[in-house]
């Protein structure tokens, strides 16, 4: 989706596990047994991918927290 900020969602799946997804995406990028583990991994993914918004959904599906993740340290930054 061009023009949209880099973002990820942490949502609960029907089996009770927690998934990291792209907005509107059906396929999980990562799954975990706990929400805390999914939040940590989502932050790491966003940091690696240049930073962005992390939305954490509660068990009711509503967004309960939103965080801005800064980009990580790129060992090979672009020239110029």
N, CA, C and O atoms as a Maestro MAE file, in Angstrom:
{
 s_m_m2io_version
 :::
 2.0.0
}

f_m_ct {
 s_m_title
 :::
 protein
 m_atom[320] {
  # First column is atom index #
  i_m_mmod_type
  r_m_x_coord
  r_m_y_coord
  r_m_z_coord
  i_m_residue_number
  s_m_chain_name
  s_m_pdb_residue_name
  s_m_pdb_atom_name
  i_m_atomic_number
  :::
  1 25 0.831 -1.174 0.000 1 A "UNK " " N  " 7
  2 3 0.000 0.000 0.000 1 A "UNK " " CA " 6
  3 2 0.876 1.238 0.000 1 A "UNK " " C  " 6
  4 15 1.386 1.651 1.042 1 A "UNK " " O  " 8
  5 25 1.042 1.804 -1.130 2 A "UNK " " N  " 7
  6 3 1.913 2.960 -1.265 2 A "UNK " " CA " 6
  7 2 1.373 4.158 -0.495 2 A "UNK " " C  " 6
  8 15 0.165 4.391 -0.444 2 A "UNK " " O  " 8
  9 25 2.285 4.907 0.100 3 A "UNK " " N  " 7
  10 3 1.900 6.125 0.792 3 A "UNK " " CA " 6
  11 2 1.496 5.947 2.243 3 A "UNK " " C  " 6
  12 15 1.296 6.935 2.949 3 A "UNK " " O  " 8
  13 25 1.371 4.719 2.700 4 A "UNK " " N  " 7
  14 3 0.995 4.487 4.082 4 A "UNK " " CA " 6
  15 2 2.242 4.189 4.906 4 A "UNK " " C  " 6
  16 15 3.206 3.594 4.423 4 A "UNK " " O  " 8
  17 25 2.195 4.615 6.150 5 A "UNK " " N  " 7
  18 3 3.323 4.388 7.054 5 A "UNK " " CA " 6
  19 2 3.496 2.895 7.302 5 A "UNK " " C  " 6
  20 15 2.540 2.123 7.225 5 A "UNK " " O  " 8
  21 25 4.711 2.508 7.596 6 A "UNK " " N  " 7
  22 3 5.019 1.136 7.956 6 A "UNK " " CA " 6
  23 2 4.338 0.828 9.281 6 A "UNK " " C  " 6
  24 15 4.563 1.543 10.258 6 A "UNK " " O  " 8
  25 25 3.520 -0.202 9.347 7 A "UNK " " N  " 7
  26 3 2.836 -0.509 10.597 7 A "UNK " " CA " 6
  27 2 2.590 -2.005 10.723 7 A "UNK " " C  " 6
  28 15 2.608 -2.746 9.740 7 A "UNK " " O  " 8
  29 25 2.364 -2.418 11.944 8 A "UNK " " N  " 7
  30 3 2.050 -3.809 12.264 8 A "UNK " " CA " 6
  31 2 0.971 -3.818 13.346 8 A "UNK " " C  " 6
  32 15 0.858 -2.883 14.139 8 A "UNK " " O  " 8
  33 25 0.177 -4.900 13.360 9 A "UNK " " N  " 7
  34 3 -0.859 -5.098 14.370 9 A "UNK " " CA " 6
  35 2 -0.559 -6.368 15.140 9 A "UNK " " C  " 6
  36 15 -0.060 -7.343 14.578 9 A "UNK " " O  " 8
  37 25 -0.868 -6.352 16.437 10 A "UNK " " N  " 7
  38 3 -0.812 -7.553 17.264 10 A "UNK " " CA " 6
  39 2 -2.254 -7.887 17.607 10 A "UNK " " C  " 6
  40 15 -2.935 -7.113 18.280 10 A "UNK " " O  " 8
  41 25 -2.720 -9.044 17.142 11 A "UNK " " N  " 7
  42 3 -4.112 -9.451 17.317 11 A "UNK " " CA " 6
  43 2 -4.193 -10.878 17.857 11 A "UNK " " C  " 6
  44 15 -3.300 -11.696 17.636 11 A "UNK " " O  " 8
  45 25 -5.288 -11.152 18.571 12 A "UNK " " N  " 7
  46 3 -5.497 -12.513 19.069 12 A "UNK " " CA " 6
  47 2 -6.195 -13.338 18.000 12 A "UNK " " C  " 6
  48 15 -7.140 -12.871 17.365 12 A "UNK " " O  " 8
  49 25 -5.730 -14.559 17.803 13 A "UNK " " N  " 7
  50 3 -6.320 -15.468 16.828 13 A "UNK " " CA " 6
  51 2 -7.390 -16.316 17.490 13 A "UNK " " C  " 6
  52 15 -7.490 -16.353 18.716 13 A "UNK " " O  " 8
  53 25 -8.174 -16.982 16.697 14 A "UNK " " N  " 7
  54 3 -9.281 -17.785 17.221 14 A "UNK " " CA " 6
  55 2 -8.814 -18.933 18.113 14 A "UNK " " C  " 6
  56 15 -9.570 -19.396 18.967 14 A "UNK " " O  " 8
  57 25 -7.573 -19.400 17.924 15 A "UNK " " N  " 7
  58 3 -7.054 -20.489 18.766 15 A "UNK " " CA " 6
  59 2 -6.432 -19.982 20.069 15 A "UNK " " C  " 6
  60 15 -5.909 -20.772 20.855 15 A "UNK " " O  " 8
  61 25 -6.487 -18.653 20.302 16 A "UNK " " N  " 7
  62 3 -5.953 -18.079 21.537 16 A "UNK " " CA " 6
  63 2 -4.526 -17.577 21.430 16 A "UNK " " C  " 6
  64 15 -4.044 -16.887 22.329 16 A "UNK " " O  " 8
  65 25 -3.841 -17.912 20.342 17 A "UNK " " N  " 7
  66 3 -2.474 -17.407 20.164 17 A "UNK " " CA " 6
  67 2 -2.537 -15.959 19.689 17 A "UNK " " C  " 6
  68 15 -3.602 -15.448 19.341 17 A "UNK " " O  " 8
  69 25 -1.381 -15.315 19.683 18 A "UNK " " N  " 7
  70 3 -1.283 -13.909 19.270 18 A "UNK " " CA " 6
  71 2 -0.471 -13.829 17.996 18 A "UNK " " C  " 6
  72 15 0.545 -14.511 17.862 18 A "UNK " " O  " 8
  73 25 -0.909 -12.999 17.057 19 A "UNK " " N  " 7
  74 3 -0.265 -12.895 15.754 19 A "UNK " " CA " 6
  75 2 0.167 -11.464 15.473 19 A "UNK " " C  " 6
  76 15 -0.493 -10.506 15.874 19 A "UNK " " O  " 8
  77 25 1.288 -11.343 14.776 20 A "UNK " " N  " 7
  78 3 1.753 -10.056 14.255 20 A "UNK " " CA " 6
  79 2 1.374 -10.050 12.781 20 A "UNK " " C  " 6
  80 15 1.769 -10.939 12.026 20 A "UNK " " O  " 8
  81 25 0.596 -9.032 12.371 21 A "UNK " " N  " 7
  82 3 0.135 -8.938 10.991 21 A "UNK " " CA " 6
  83 2 0.360 -7.541 10.439 21 A "UNK " " C  " 6
  84 15 0.595 -6.592 11.188 21 A "UNK " " O  " 8
  85 25 0.286 -7.430 9.127 22 A "UNK " " N  " 7
  86 3 0.238 -6.118 8.476 22 A "UNK " " CA " 6
  87 2 -1.217 -5.685 8.487 22 A "UNK " " C  " 6
  88 15 -2.101 -6.542 8.498 22 A "UNK " " O  " 8
  89 25 -1.502 -4.385 8.484 23 A "UNK " " N  " 7
  90 3 -2.892 -3.926 8.475 23 A "UNK " " CA " 6
  91 2 -3.661 -4.517 7.292 23 A "UNK " " C  " 6
  92 15 -3.227 -4.423 6.144 23 A "UNK " " O  " 8
  93 25 -4.785 -5.114 7.586 24 A "UNK " " N  " 7
  94 3 -5.614 -5.705 6.552 24 A "UNK " " CA " 6
  95 2 -5.137 -7.069 6.074 24 A "UNK " " C  " 6
  96 15 -5.796 -7.709 5.256 24 A "UNK " " O  " 8
  97 25 -3.997 -7.511 6.582 25 A "UNK " " N  " 7
  98 3 -3.444 -8.792 6.158 25 A "UNK " " CA " 6
  99 2 -4.061 -9.958 6.907 25 A "UNK " " C  " 6
  100 15 -4.445 -9.824 8.069 25 A "UNK " " O  " 8
  101 25 -4.156 -11.081 6.256 26 A "UNK " " N  " 7
  102 3 -4.693 -12.295 6.868 26 A "UNK " " CA " 6
  103 2 -3.572 -13.228 7.362 26 A "UNK " " C  " 6
  104 15 -3.743 -13.957 8.339 26 A "UNK " " O  " 8
  105 25 -2.439 -13.188 6.675 27 A "UNK " " N  " 7
  106 3 -1.325 -14.072 7.009 27 A "UNK " " CA " 6
  107 2 -0.492 -13.479 8.138 27 A "UNK " " C  " 6
  108 15 -0.124 -12.305 8.093 27 A "UNK " " O  " 8
  109 25 -0.198 -14.283 9.140 28 A "UNK " " N  " 7
  110 3 0.618 -13.831 10.270 28 A "UNK " " CA " 6
  111 2 2.088 -13.807 9.876 28 A "UNK " " C  " 6
  112 15 2.589 -14.733 9.237 28 A "UNK " " O  " 8
  113 25 2.773 -12.732 10.269 29 A "UNK " " N  " 7
  114 3 4.218 -12.652 10.079 29 A "UNK " " CA " 6
  115 2 4.938 -13.425 11.179 29 A "UNK " " C  " 6
  116 15 6.052 -13.914 10.993 29 A "UNK " " O  " 8
  117 25 4.270 -13.522 12.336 30 A "UNK " " N  " 7
  118 3 4.834 -14.191 13.510 30 A "UNK " " CA " 6
  119 2 3.679 -14.541 14.433 30 A "UNK " " C  " 6
  120 15 2.724 -13.772 14.541 30 A "UNK " " O  " 8
  121 25 3.746 -15.684 15.097 31 A "UNK " " N  " 7
  122 3 2.747 -16.039 16.107 31 A "UNK " " CA " 6
  123 2 3.449 -16.363 17.413 31 A "UNK " " C  " 6
  124 15 4.595 -16.810 17.427 31 A "UNK " " O  " 8
  125 25 2.737 -16.128 18.518 32 A "UNK " " N  " 7
  126 3 3.292 -16.372 19.851 32 A "UNK " " CA " 6
  127 2 2.168 -16.843 20.767 32 A "UNK " " C  " 6
  128 15 0.988 -16.629 20.491 32 A "UNK " " O  " 8
  129 25 2.557 -17.483 21.852 33 A "UNK " " N  " 7
  130 3 1.553 -17.958 22.809 33 A "UNK " " CA " 6
  131 2 1.087 -16.848 23.743 33 A "UNK " " C  " 6
  132 15 0.016 -16.948 24.341 33 A "UNK " " O  " 8
  133 25 1.899 -15.776 23.873 34 A "UNK " " N  " 7
  134 3 1.510 -14.667 24.742 34 A "UNK " " CA " 6
  135 2 1.512 -13.357 23.959 34 A "UNK " " C  " 6
  136 15 2.240 -13.200 22.979 34 A "UNK " " O  " 8
  137 25 0.684 -12.426 24.416 35 A "UNK " " N  " 7
  138 3 0.634 -11.113 23.784 35 A "UNK " " CA " 6
  139 2 1.964 -10.382 23.955 35 A "UNK " " C  " 6
  140 15 2.437 -9.725 23.027 35 A "UNK " " O  " 8
  141 25 2.562 -10.494 25.131 36 A "UNK " " N  " 7
  142 3 3.828 -9.804 25.399 36 A "UNK " " CA " 6
  143 2 4.916 -10.239 24.421 36 A "UNK " " C  " 6
  144 15 5.681 -9.409 23.929 36 A "UNK " " O  " 8
  145 25 4.985 -11.529 24.141 37 A "UNK " " N  " 7
  146 3 5.990 -12.040 23.199 37 A "UNK " " CA " 6
  147 2 5.715 -11.507 21.792 37 A "UNK " " C  " 6
  148 15 6.648 -11.139 21.078 37 A "UNK " " O  " 8
  149 25 4.450 -11.464 21.393 38 A "UNK " " N  " 7
  150 3 4.092 -10.948 20.067 38 A "UNK " " CA " 6
  151 2 4.421 -9.460 19.956 38 A "UNK " " C  " 6
  152 15 4.911 -9.014 18.919 38 A "UNK " " O  " 8
  153 25 4.160 -8.690 21.009 39 A "UNK " " N  " 7
  154 3 4.460 -7.253 21.006 39 A "UNK " " CA " 6
  155 2 5.962 -7.032 20.867 39 A "UNK " " C  " 6
  156 15 6.399 -6.175 20.099 39 A "UNK " " O  " 8
  157 25 6.750 -7.807 21.610 40 A "UNK " " N  " 7
  158 3 8.205 -7.660 21.539 40 A "UNK " " CA " 6
  159 2 8.708 -7.962 20.127 40 A "UNK " " C  " 6
  160 15 9.522 -7.214 19.584 40 A "UNK " " O  " 8
  161 25 8.232 -9.042 19.540 41 A "UNK " " N  " 7
  162 3 8.684 -9.431 18.200 41 A "UNK " " CA " 6
  163 2 8.227 -8.417 17.151 41 A "UNK " " C  " 6
  164 15 8.978 -8.104 16.228 41 A "UNK " " O  " 8
  165 25 6.996 -7.898 17.285 42 A "UNK " " N  " 7
  166 3 6.500 -6.890 16.350 42 A "UNK " " CA " 6
  167 2 7.369 -5.644 16.395 42 A "UNK " " C  " 6
  168 15 7.672 -5.060 15.355 42 A "UNK " " O  " 8
  169 25 7.773 -5.233 17.595 43 A "UNK " " N  " 7
  170 3 8.661 -4.077 17.735 43 A "UNK " " CA " 6
  171 2 9.990 -4.306 17.062 43 A "UNK " " C  " 6
  172 15 10.527 -3.409 16.411 43 A "UNK " " O  " 8
  173 25 10.532 -5.512 17.214 44 A "UNK " " N  " 7
  174 3 11.806 -5.847 16.578 44 A "UNK " " CA " 6
  175 2 11.672 -5.813 15.052 44 A "UNK " " C  " 6
  176 15 12.554 -5.305 14.361 44 A "UNK " " O  " 8
  177 25 10.566 -6.356 14.529 45 A "UNK " " N  " 7
  178 3 10.344 -6.363 13.085 45 A "UNK " " CA " 6
  179 2 10.228 -4.940 12.544 45 A "UNK " " C  " 6
  180 15 10.823 -4.611 11.518 45 A "UNK " " O  " 8
  181 25 9.470 -4.109 13.230 46 A "UNK " " N  " 7
  182 3 9.309 -2.721 12.794 46 A "UNK " " CA " 6
  183 2 10.620 -1.955 12.846 46 A "UNK " " C  " 6
  184 15 10.938 -1.191 11.935 46 A "UNK " " O  " 8
  185 25 11.380 -2.161 13.917 47 A "UNK " " N  " 7
  186 3 12.653 -1.472 14.060 47 A "UNK " " CA " 6
  187 2 13.586 -1.851 12.918 47 A "UNK " " C  " 6
  188 15 14.250 -0.993 12.336 47 A "UNK " " O  " 8
  189 25 13.632 -3.124 12.605 48 A "UNK " " N  " 7
  190 3 14.480 -3.621 11.522 48 A "UNK " " CA " 6
  191 2 14.030 -3.084 10.162 48 A "UNK " " C  " 6
  192 15 14.849 -2.845 9.276 48 A "UNK " " O  " 8
  193 25 12.710 -2.897 10.011 49 A "UNK " " N  " 7
  194 3 12.147 -2.447 8.732 49 A "UNK " " CA " 6
  195 2 12.063 -0.925 8.609 49 A "UNK " " C  " 6
  196 15 11.384 -0.418 7.716 49 A "UNK " " O  " 8
  197 25 12.741 -0.194 9.490 50 A "UNK " " N  " 7
  198 3 12.795 1.255 9.364 50 A "UNK " " CA " 6
  199 2 11.862 2.018 10.272 50 A "UNK " " C  " 6
  200 15 11.675 3.221 10.091 50 A "UNK " " O  " 8
  201 25 11.271 1.350 11.245 51 A "UNK " " N  " 7
  202 3 10.383 2.010 12.193 51 A "UNK " " CA " 6
  203 2 8.973 2.119 11.664 51 A "UNK " " C  " 6
  204 15 8.712 1.850 10.492 51 A "UNK " " O  " 8
  205 25 8.056 2.521 12.546 52 A "UNK " " N  " 7
  206 3 6.662 2.670 12.140 52 A "UNK " " CA " 6
  207 2 5.733 2.595 13.338 52 A "UNK " " C  " 6
  208 15 6.155 2.781 14.479 52 A "UNK " " O  " 8
  209 25 4.461 2.318 13.066 53 A "UNK " " N  " 7
  210 3 3.430 2.276 14.098 53 A "UNK " " CA " 6
  211 2 3.099 0.841 14.475 53 A "UNK " " C  " 6
  212 15 2.954 -0.023 13.610 53 A "UNK " " O  " 8
  213 25 2.983 0.595 15.774 54 A "UNK " " N  " 7
  214 3 2.594 -0.707 16.302 54 A "UNK " " CA " 6
  215 2 1.269 -0.544 17.025 54 A "UNK " " C  " 6
  216 15 1.170 0.210 17.993 54 A "UNK " " O  " 8
  217 25 0.247 -1.255 16.552 55 A "UNK " " N  " 7
  218 3 -1.073 -1.229 17.192 55 A "UNK " " CA " 6
  219 2 -1.303 -2.549 17.898 55 A "UNK " " C  " 6
  220 15 -1.188 -3.617 17.297 55 A "UNK " " O  " 8
  221 25 -1.629 -2.468 19.183 56 A "UNK " " N  " 7
  222 3 -1.850 -3.651 20.000 56 A "UNK " " CA " 6
  223 2 -3.346 -3.748 20.282 56 A "UNK " " C  " 6
  224 15 -3.939 -2.848 20.877 56 A "UNK " " O  " 8
  225 25 -3.942 -4.851 19.846 57 A "UNK " " N  " 7
  226 3 -5.368 -5.073 20.022 57 A "UNK " " CA " 6
  227 2 -5.603 -5.920 21.271 57 A "UNK " " C  " 6
  228 15 -4.808 -6.806 21.582 57 A "UNK " " O  " 8
  229 25 -6.683 -5.648 21.976 58 A "UNK " " N  " 7
  230 3 -7.067 -6.442 23.132 58 A "UNK " " CA " 6
  231 2 -7.814 -7.688 22.693 58 A "UNK " " C  " 6
  232 15 -8.002 -7.917 21.498 58 A "UNK " " O  " 8
  233 25 -8.245 -8.500 23.666 59 A "UNK " " N  " 7
  234 3 -8.969 -9.725 23.343 59 A "UNK " " CA " 6
  235 2 -10.307 -9.433 22.674 59 A "UNK " " C  " 6
  236 15 -10.864 -10.303 22.005 59 A "UNK " " O  " 8
  237 25 -10.830 -8.215 22.845 60 A "UNK " " N  " 7
  238 3 -12.092 -7.834 22.202 60 A "UNK " " CA " 6
  239 2 -11.886 -7.335 20.775 60 A "UNK " " C  " 6
  240 15 -12.857 -7.000 20.097 60 A "UNK " " O  " 8
  241 25 -10.640 -7.279 20.308 61 A "UNK " " N  " 7
  242 3 -10.340 -6.844 18.956 61 A "UNK " " CA " 6
  243 2 -10.128 -5.349 18.799 61 A "UNK " " C  " 6
  244 15 -9.697 -4.894 17.740 61 A "UNK " " O  " 8
  245 25 -10.425 -4.574 19.845 62 A "UNK " " N  " 7
  246 3 -10.254 -3.125 19.784 62 A "UNK " " CA " 6
  247 2 -8.805 -2.750 20.082 62 A "UNK " " C  " 6
  248 15 -8.135 -3.409 20.877 62 A "UNK " " O  " 8
  249 25 -8.327 -1.685 19.435 63 A "UNK " " N  " 7
  250 3 -6.960 -1.210 19.687 63 A "UNK " " CA " 6
  251 2 -6.900 -0.681 21.115 63 A "UNK " " C  " 6
  252 15 -7.668 0.206 21.487 63 A "UNK " " O  " 8
  253 25 -5.986 -1.229 21.911 64 A "UNK " " N  " 7
  254 3 -5.856 -0.783 23.299 64 A "UNK " " CA " 6
  255 2 -4.587 0.022 23.542 64 A "UNK " " C  " 6
  256 15 -4.457 0.691 24.567 64 A "UNK " " O  " 8
  257 25 -3.649 -0.041 22.596 65 A "UNK " " N  " 7
  258 3 -2.400 0.703 22.730 65 A "UNK " " CA " 6
  259 2 -1.805 0.900 21.342 65 A "UNK " " C  " 6
  260 15 -1.953 0.049 20.465 65 A "UNK " " O  " 8
  261 25 -1.135 2.027 21.152 66 A "UNK " " N  " 7
  262 3 -0.443 2.303 19.894 66 A "UNK " " CA " 6
  263 2 0.903 2.910 20.238 66 A "UNK " " C  " 6
  264 15 1.002 3.816 21.065 66 A "UNK " " O  " 8
  265 25 1.940 2.394 19.588 67 A "UNK " " N  " 7
  266 3 3.305 2.850 19.862 67 A "UNK " " CA " 6
  267 2 4.016 3.188 18.563 67 A "UNK " " C  " 6
  268 15 3.793 2.554 17.531 67 A "UNK " " O  " 8
  269 25 4.872 4.192 18.630 68 A "UNK " " N  " 7
  270 3 5.721 4.528 17.495 68 A "UNK " " CA " 6
  271 2 7.083 3.908 17.751 68 A "UNK " " C  " 6
  272 15 7.706 4.157 18.783 68 A "UNK " " O  " 8
  273 25 7.540 3.103 16.809 69 A "UNK " " N  " 7
  274 3 8.822 2.416 16.923 69 A "UNK " " CA " 6
  275 2 9.830 3.138 16.033 69 A "UNK " " C  " 6
  276 15 9.609 3.319 14.836 69 A "UNK " " O  " 8
  277 25 10.934 3.544 16.642 70 A "UNK " " N  " 7
  278 3 11.998 4.235 15.895 70 A "UNK " " CA " 6
  279 2 12.777 3.229 15.064 70 A "UNK " " C  " 6
  280 15 12.842 2.048 15.408 70 A "UNK " " O  " 8
  281 25 13.372 3.699 13.966 71 A "UNK " " N  " 7
  282 3 14.206 2.806 13.164 71 A "UNK " " CA " 6
  283 2 15.433 2.348 13.937 71 A "UNK " " C  " 6
  284 15 15.956 3.066 14.790 71 A "UNK " " O  " 8
  285 25 15.876 1.151 13.623 72 A "UNK " " N  " 7
  286 3 17.082 0.632 14.257 72 A "UNK " " CA " 6
  287 2 18.320 1.230 13.623 72 A "UNK " " C  " 6
  288 15 18.227 2.011 12.676 72 A "UNK " " O  " 8
  289 25 19.474 0.867 14.141 73 A "UNK " " N  " 7
  290 3 20.744 1.351 13.603 73 A "UNK " " CA " 6
  291 2 21.093 0.527 12.382 73 A "UNK " " C  " 6
  292 15 21.347 -0.672 12.488 73 A "UNK " " O  " 8
  293 25 21.106 1.159 11.235 74 A "UNK " " N  " 7
  294 3 21.427 0.482 9.990 74 A "UNK " " CA " 6
  295 2 22.946 0.381 9.850 74 A "UNK " " C  " 6
  296 15 23.622 1.406 9.764 74 A "UNK " " O  " 8
  297 25 23.496 -0.846 9.825 75 A "UNK " " N  " 7
  298 3 24.952 -0.989 9.722 75 A "UNK " " CA " 6
  299 2 25.489 -0.545 8.349 75 A "UNK " " C  " 6
  300 15 26.687 -0.300 8.206 75 A "UNK " " O  " 8
  301 25 24.605 -0.442 7.341 76 A "UNK " " N  " 7
  302 3 25.017 -0.017 6.013 76 A "UNK " " CA " 6
  303 2 24.038 1.065 5.545 76 A "UNK " " C  " 6
  304 15 23.173 0.798 4.711 76 A "UNK " " O  " 8
  305 25 24.173 2.291 6.080 77 A "UNK " " N  " 7
  306 3 23.257 3.351 5.669 77 A "UNK " " CA " 6
  307 2 23.481 3.753 4.212 77 A "UNK " " C  " 6
  308 15 24.580 3.578 3.686 77 A "UNK " " O  " 8
  309 25 22.448 4.289 3.555 78 A "UNK " " N  " 7
  310 3 22.622 4.702 2.163 78 A "UNK " " CA " 6
  311 2 23.607 5.870 2.038 78 A "UNK " " C  " 6
  312 15 23.723 6.706 2.934 78 A "UNK " " O  " 8
  313 25 24.305 5.903 0.912 79 A "UNK " " N  " 7
  314 3 25.282 6.973 0.673 79 A "UNK " " CA " 6
  315 2 24.558 8.236 0.233 79 A "UNK " " C  " 6
  316 15 23.532 8.180 -0.444 79 A "UNK " " O  " 8
  317 25 25.115 9.383 0.633 80 A "UNK " " N  " 7
  318 3 24.611 10.651 0.142 80 A "UNK " " CA " 6
  319 2 23.673 11.261 1.056 80 A "UNK " " C  " 6
  320 15 23.157 12.344 0.779 80 A "UNK " " O  " 8
  :::
 }
 m_bond[319] {
  # First column is bond index #
  i_m_from
  i_m_to
  i_m_order
  :::
  1 1 2 1
  2 2 3 1
  3 3 4 2
  4 3 5 1
  5 5 6 1
  6 6 7 1
  7 7 8 2
  8 7 9 1
  9 9 10 1
  10 10 11 1
  11 11 12 2
  12 11 13 1
  13 13 14 1
  14 14 15 1
  15 15 16 2
  16 15 17 1
  17 17 18 1
  18 18 19 1
  19 19 20 2
  20 19 21 1
  21 21 22 1
  22 22 23 1
  23 23 24 2
  24 23 25 1
  25 25 26 1
  26 26 27 1
  27 27 28 2
  28 27 29 1
  29 29 30 1
  30 30 31 1
  31 31 32 2
  32 31 33 1
  33 33 34 1
  34 34 35 1
  35 35 36 2
  36 35 37 1
  37 37 38 1
  38 38 39 1
  39 39 40 2
  40 39 41 1
  41 41 42 1
  42 42 43 1
  43 43 44 2
  44 43 45 1
  45 45 46 1
  46 46 47 1
  47 47 48 2
  48 47 49 1
  49 49 50 1
  50 50 51 1
  51 51 52 2
  52 51 53 1
  53 53 54 1
  54 54 55 1
  55 55 56 2
  56 55 57 1
  57 57 58 1
  58 58 59 1
  59 59 60 2
  60 59 61 1
  61 61 62 1
  62 62 63 1
  63 63 64 2
  64 63 65 1
  65 65 66 1
  66 66 67 1
  67 67 68 2
  68 67 69 1
  69 69 70 1
  70 70 71 1
  71 71 72 2
  72 71 73 1
  73 73 74 1
  74 74 75 1
  75 75 76 2
  76 75 77 1
  77 77 78 1
  78 78 79 1
  79 79 80 2
  80 79 81 1
  81 81 82 1
  82 82 83 1
  83 83 84 2
  84 83 85 1
  85 85 86 1
  86 86 87 1
  87 87 88 2
  88 87 89 1
  89 89 90 1
  90 90 91 1
  91 91 92 2
  92 91 93 1
  93 93 94 1
  94 94 95 1
  95 95 96 2
  96 95 97 1
  97 97 98 1
  98 98 99 1
  99 99 100 2
  100 99 101 1
  101 101 102 1
  102 102 103 1
  103 103 104 2
  104 103 105 1
  105 105 106 1
  106 106 107 1
  107 107 108 2
  108 107 109 1
  109 109 110 1
  110 110 111 1
  111 111 112 2
  112 111 113 1
  113 113 114 1
  114 114 115 1
  115 115 116 2
  116 115 117 1
  117 117 118 1
  118 118 119 1
  119 119 120 2
  120 119 121 1
  121 121 122 1
  122 122 123 1
  123 123 124 2
  124 123 125 1
  125 125 126 1
  126 126 127 1
  127 127 128 2
  128 127 129 1
  129 129 130 1
  130 130 131 1
  131 131 132 2
  132 131 133 1
  133 133 134 1
  134 134 135 1
  135 135 136 2
  136 135 137 1
  137 137 138 1
  138 138 139 1
  139 139 140 2
  140 139 141 1
  141 141 142 1
  142 142 143 1
  143 143 144 2
  144 143 145 1
  145 145 146 1
  146 146 147 1
  147 147 148 2
  148 147 149 1
  149 149 150 1
  150 150 151 1
  151 151 152 2
  152 151 153 1
  153 153 154 1
  154 154 155 1
  155 155 156 2
  156 155 157 1
  157 157 158 1
  158 158 159 1
  159 159 160 2
  160 159 161 1
  161 161 162 1
  162 162 163 1
  163 163 164 2
  164 163 165 1
  165 165 166 1
  166 166 167 1
  167 167 168 2
  168 167 169 1
  169 169 170 1
  170 170 171 1
  171 171 172 2
  172 171 173 1
  173 173 174 1
  174 174 175 1
  175 175 176 2
  176 175 177 1
  177 177 178 1
  178 178 179 1
  179 179 180 2
  180 179 181 1
  181 181 182 1
  182 182 183 1
  183 183 184 2
  184 183 185 1
  185 185 186 1
  186 186 187 1
  187 187 188 2
  188 187 189 1
  189 189 190 1
  190 190 191 1
  191 191 192 2
  192 191 193 1
  193 193 194 1
  194 194 195 1
  195 195 196 2
  196 195 197 1
  197 197 198 1
  198 198 199 1
  199 199 200 2
  200 199 201 1
  201 201 202 1
  202 202 203 1
  203 203 204 2
  204 203 205 1
  205 205 206 1
  206 206 207 1
  207 207 208 2
  208 207 209 1
  209 209 210 1
  210 210 211 1
  211 211 212 2
  212 211 213 1
  213 213 214 1
  214 214 215 1
  215 215 216 2
  216 215 217 1
  217 217 218 1
  218 218 219 1
  219 219 220 2
  220 219 221 1
  221 221 222 1
  222 222 223 1
  223 223 224 2
  224 223 225 1
  225 225 226 1
  226 226 227 1
  227 227 228 2
  228 227 229 1
  229 229 230 1
  230 230 231 1
  231 231 232 2
  232 231 233 1
  233 233 234 1
  234 234 235 1
  235 235 236 2
  236 235 237 1
  237 237 238 1
  238 238 239 1
  239 239 240 2
  240 239 241 1
  241 241 242 1
  242 242 243 1
  243 243 244 2
  244 243 245 1
  245 245 246 1
  246 246 247 1
  247 247 248 2
  248 247 249 1
  249 249 250 1
  250 250 251 1
  251 251 252 2
  252 251 253 1
  253 253 254 1
  254 254 255 1
  255 255 256 2
  256 255 257 1
  257 257 258 1
  258 258 259 1
  259 259 260 2
  260 259 261 1
  261 261 262 1
  262 262 263 1
  263 263 264 2
  264 263 265 1
  265 265 266 1
  266 266 267 1
  267 267 268 2
  268 267 269 1
  269 269 270 1
  270 270 271 1
  271 271 272 2
  272 271 273 1
  273 273 274 1
  274 274 275 1
  275 275 276 2
  276 275 277 1
  277 277 278 1
  278 278 279 1
  279 279 280 2
  280 279 281 1
  281 281 282 1
  282 282 283 1
  283 283 284 2
  284 283 285 1
  285 285 286 1
  286 286 287 1
  287 287 288 2
  288 287 289 1
  289 289 290 1
  290 290 291 1
  291 291 292 2
  292 291 293 1
  293 293 294 1
  294 294 295 1
  295 295 296 2
  296 295 297 1
  297 297 298 1
  298 298 299 1
  299 299 300 2
  300 299 301 1
  301 301 302 1
  302 302 303 1
  303 303 304 2
  304 303 305 1
  305 305 306 1
  306 306 307 1
  307 307 308 2
  308 307 309 1
  309 309 310 1
  310 310 311 1
  311 311 312 2
  312 311 313 1
  313 313 314 1
  314 314 315 1
  315 315 316 2
  316 315 317 1
  317 317 318 1
  318 318 319 1
  319 319 320 2
  :::
 }
}
